Amino acid sequence: MPEVLILGEILAEIMRSEVGVPLSQPDVFLGPFPSGAPAIFIDTISRLGHQAAIIGAVGKDDFGDCIMNRLKEDGVDCTFINQSITKSTGVAFVTYFEDGSRKFLYHIGDSAASDFLLPEQNYYHNLKYFHIMGCSLMASRKFEENIVYLVNELKQKNVKISFDPNIRTELMKNSDNLRVIDEIMKHTNILLPGREELLMISRTTKIEDAVEKCFENPVLEVIALKLGSHGCEVFTRGDKFKFGTYPVTVLDTTGAGDCFDGGFISALLEHRSYRDAIKIASAAATINTGAFGPMEGRISRETVNKMIDDNKMEAY
């Protein structure tokens, strides 16, 4: 029985080997890499020692086998990953630019990604957190409807809702996407946004105003704001503090935010303080950026603890 559950897209990722090569021109790709924000998150939870499960689907093909083998190897409960015999595994292509930005091209709509089935109710017996990725809400109507359904069901079982808005402009189809995000926000206990996402979902232009607006939600407990190379900032109703970045040679930023989420929720499962949680989250994200591929950083309890112990950084 999982402690943490996620429902969302499971993808193979194909990545440009060089910076600055548009997806519109022929050139070299590397991959496939196991990916999809929900899969990266849940894999991190499992590698940090917690029972973790994902609901989703892949094709019964080589890309699907690549992903399934990796998740099982890392200890993720894959019982409710359906392997479709009629549709192929979803794919994301990504390229990087000199300014640090990325561009994605998704093949999800007609893929196997949405061919999932929900577990029976007793599967949720030991569940502590249901994590939601905003990109999953936008990936398909089936994802959206089932995520909203599970939120309403699991809140009645005192399961906490953690939410990373993780807005992908390539997946946003209309303003209705923000309406669904608003619905999720009403039930969110743990919010894990980036700067632009926080401003977008709060309809404000300043971080201070966005934080105040979000805390109008009475069930919201904490906001862990991800600021990329500038570190992160944590807000509660009675405190706020910042944390910097651990030293690393950055090879690939894809998946870092998802690993941050996994580290943060793992720490909360262990009843750590928010100040400890931000260290663990930042260490997991940093380790991930030091490897090429969205799930390839060697994240474990040992490597995370070593990074924290070696650097002696504190929140301020």
C-alpha positions in Angstrom: 0.0 0.0 0.0 1.6 3.3 -1.1 2.3 6.3 1.1 2.4 8.6 -1.9 0.4 8.3 -5.1 0.4 10.2 -8.3 -1.8 9.9 -11.5 -0.3 11.3 -14.7 1.5 10.9 -18.0 4.4 8.5 -18.3 6.6 9.3 -21.2 9.8 8.5 -23.0 11.9 11.6 -23.5 14.1 12.3 -26.6 16.6 15.1 -26.1 18.8 17.2 -28.3 22.5 16.4 -27.6 23.5 20.0 -28.3 22.2 23.4 -27.1 20.6 25.8 -29.5 19.3 23.3 -32.0 15.6 24.0 -32.9 13.2 21.0 -33.1 12.3 22.2 -36.6 15.6 21.2 -38.1 17.3 17.8 -38.6 20.0 17.0 -36.0 21.0 14.5 -33.4 18.8 13.3 -30.5 19.7 11.2 -27.5 17.4 8.8 -25.6 14.9 7.3 -24.9 15.0 8.4 -21.3 12.3 7.4 -18.8 10.3 10.6 -18.1 7.1 12.4 -17.5 6.9 14.8 -14.5 4.7 12.4 -12.5 7.1 9.5 -13.1 10.2 11.5 -12.2 8.5 12.7 -9.0 7.3 9.2 -7.9 10.7 7.6 -8.8 12.4 10.2 -6.5 10.0 9.3 -3.6 10.8 5.6 -4.0 14.6 6.2 -4.2 14.4 8.1 -1.0 12.9 5.1 0.8 9.1 5.5 0.7 6.3 3.4 -0.7 5.3 5.1 -3.9 2.9 4.3 -6.7 1.8 5.8 -10.0 -1.4 5.3 -12.0 -0.8 5.7 -15.8 -0.1 3.8 -19.0 2.5 3.0 -21.5 2.5 1.0 -24.7 3.5 -2.6 -24.8 6.6 -1.6 -26.8 10.3 -0.9 -26.3 9.8 2.6 -25.0 7.3 1.3 -22.5 9.7 -1.5 -21.4 12.4 1.1 -20.9 10.3 3.1 -18.5 8.7 0.1 -16.7 12.1 -1.5 -16.1 13.5 1.7 -14.6 10.5 2.4 -12.3 10.5 -1.2 -11.0 14.2 -1.2 -10.5 13.9 1.9 -8.3 11.1 0.3 -6.3 8.0 2.1 -7.6 4.7 0.2 -7.4 3.8 -0.2 -11.0 0.7 -2.3 -10.4 -1.6 0.3 -12.0 0.5 1.1 -15.0 -1.4 -0.3 -17.9 0.6 -1.6 -20.9 -1.6 -0.9 -23.9 -1.4 -3.4 -26.8 -3.2 -0.9 -29.1 -1.4 2.4 -28.5 2.2 3.4 -28.3 4.1 5.0 -25.4 3.8 8.7 -25.2 6.9 10.7 -26.2 8.3 14.2 -25.4 11.0 15.8 -27.5 13.0 18.6 -25.9 15.6 21.1 -26.9 17.6 23.6 -25.0 18.7 27.2 -25.7 21.6 29.3 -24.7 19.5 31.4 -22.3 18.6 28.3 -20.3 15.1 28.0 -21.7 13.6 24.8 -23.2 11.0 23.9 -25.8 9.0 20.7 -25.7 7.1 18.8 -28.4 4.7 16.3 -27.0 3.1 13.2 -28.6 0.6 12.4 -25.9 -3.0 12.8 -27.3 -3.1 9.6 -29.3 -0.7 7.7 -27.2 -1.2 5.1 -24.5 -0.7 7.7 -21.8 -4.4 8.0 -20.9 -5.3 4.3 -21.1 -5.3 3.8 -17.3 -7.7 2.3 -14.8 -8.1 3.5 -11.2 -7.5 1.1 -8.3 -10.1 -0.2 -5.9 -10.8 2.0 -2.9 -8.9 -0.2 -0.5 -5.7 0.5 -2.3 -5.7 4.0 -0.8 -5.7 2.7 2.8 -2.2 3.7 3.8 -2.0 6.8 1.6 -0.5 10.0 3.1 -0.1 12.2 0.1 -1.7 12.5 -3.4 0.6 14.6 -5.6 -0.7 16.5 -8.6 1.3 17.9 -11.6 -0.4 20.7 -13.5 1.0 19.3 -16.8 -1.1 16.2 -16.1 -4.3 18.3 -15.8 -3.6 19.7 -19.2 -2.4 16.5 -20.9 -5.9 15.1 -21.5 -9.5 15.4 -20.3 -9.3 11.9 -18.8 -6.4 12.9 -16.6 -8.1 16.0 -15.5 -11.4 14.4 -14.6 -9.8 11.5 -12.7 -7.4 13.7 -10.8 -10.3 15.9 -9.7 -12.3 12.8 -8.8 -9.4 11.4 -6.7 -8.8 14.8 -4.9 -12.4 14.8 -3.7 -12.3 11.1 -2.7 -9.0 11.2 -0.9 -9.6 14.4 1.0 -12.4 12.5 2.8 -9.7 10.0 3.8 -7.5 12.8 5.3 -5.0 12.4 2.5 -2.9 15.5 2.0 -2.8 17.1 -1.4 0.5 18.4 -2.8 0.4 20.4 -6.0 3.1 21.5 -8.4 1.4 23.7 -11.0 4.2 22.7 -13.5 2.5 24.7 -16.3 3.6 23.7 -19.8 2.6 26.3 -22.3 2.8 23.6 -25.0 0.0 21.7 -23.3 -2.3 24.7 -22.4 -5.2 24.6 -24.7 -7.5 27.3 -23.3 -8.4 29.3 -20.3 -10.4 26.3 -19.0 -7.0 24.9 -17.8 -6.7 27.7 -15.2 -10.3 26.9 -14.0 -9.2 23.4 -13.2 -6.1 24.6 -11.5 -8.3 26.9 -9.3 -10.3 23.9 -8.3 -7.2 22.0 -7.3 -5.9 25.0 -5.4 -8.9 24.9 -3.1 -7.8 21.6 -1.7 -4.0 22.0 -1.8 -2.1 21.6 1.5 1.4 21.7 0.0 2.1 24.1 -2.9 5.4 23.7 -4.9 5.3 26.3 -7.7 7.9 28.1 -9.8 7.9 31.9 -9.8 5.9 32.5 -13.0 3.4 29.7 -12.1 2.8 31.3 -8.7 2.0 34.6 -10.3 -0.2 33.1 -12.9 -2.3 31.0 -10.6 -2.8 33.9 -8.2 -3.4 36.5 -10.9 -0.9 38.8 -9.3 2.3 40.5 -10.4 4.3 40.4 -7.1 5.4 37.4 -5.1 4.3 38.9 -1.8 0.8 39.5 -3.1 0.7 36.0 -4.6 1.6 34.4 -1.3 -1.0 36.4 0.6 -3.6 35.4 -2.0 -2.8 31.7 -1.8 -3.0 31.7 2.0 -6.6 32.8 1.7 -7.1 29.1 1.3 -7.5 27.8 4.9 -6.1 24.4 4.2 -2.8 25.6 2.6 0.1 24.8 5.0 3.2 25.8 3.1 4.5 27.2 -0.2 7.9 26.0 -1.3 8.8 28.4 -4.2 11.3 27.1 -6.7 13.6 29.8 -8.1 16.0 27.7 -10.2 19.6 28.8 -10.0 18.6 31.4 -7.3 17.5 28.6 -4.9 14.1 28.5 -3.2 12.0 30.3 -0.7 9.5 28.8 1.8 6.4 30.5 3.2 4.2 29.5 6.0 1.5 31.5 7.8 4.0 32.5 10.5 7.5 32.3 8.8 9.4 32.7 5.6 13.0 31.8 4.8 15.3 31.3 1.8 17.8 28.6 0.8 20.5 28.8 -1.8 21.9 26.2 -4.2 24.3 23.4 -3.7 27.4 23.5 -6.0 27.1 21.4 -9.1 28.2 21.3 -12.8 24.8 21.5 -14.4 24.3 19.1 -17.3 20.5 19.0 -17.6 17.8 20.9 -15.7 14.9 18.8 -17.0 13.3 16.9 -14.1 15.0 19.0 -11.4 11.7 20.6 -10.1 10.0 17.2 -10.0 12.9 15.8 -7.9 12.7 18.8 -5.7 9.0 17.9 -5.1 9.9 14.3 -4.3 12.6 15.4 -1.8 10.2 17.8 -0.1 7.4 15.4 0.3 9.7 12.6 1.4 11.0 14.8 4.2 7.4 15.6 5.3 6.6 11.9 5.4 9.4 11.6 7.9 8.0 14.5 10.0 11.0 16.7 9.2 10.9 20.5 9.7 10.4 22.7 6.6 14.0 23.8 7.0 15.2 20.2 6.8 12.8 19.5 4.0 14.2 22.3 1.9 17.7 20.9 2.3 16.6 17.5 1.2 14.5 18.8 -1.8 17.4 21.1 -2.9 19.9 18.2 -2.7 17.7 15.9 -4.8 17.2 18.6 -7.4 20.9 19.4 -7.5 21.9 15.7 -7.9 19.4 15.5 -10.8 20.9 18.5 -12.7 24.4 16.9 -12.5 23.3 14.1 -14.9 22.0 14.2 -18.5 18.5 12.8 -18.7 15.4 13.7 -16.7 15.6 10.8 -14.2 19.3 10.0 -14.4 20.7 11.7 -11.3 21.9 9.2 -8.7 19.4 10.2 -6.0 19.3 8.1 -2.9 19.2 8.7 0.9 23.0 8.3 0.9 23.8 10.8 -1.9 21.3 13.4 -0.6 22.7 13.1 3.0 26.3 13.4 1.7 25.5 16.6 -0.3 23.9 18.1 2.8 26.7 17.1 5.1 29.5 18.2 2.7 28.1 21.7 2.2 26.7 22.7 5.7 24.3 25.2 4.2 21.5 26.6 6.3 18.2 28.4 5.5 18.2 32.1 6.2 
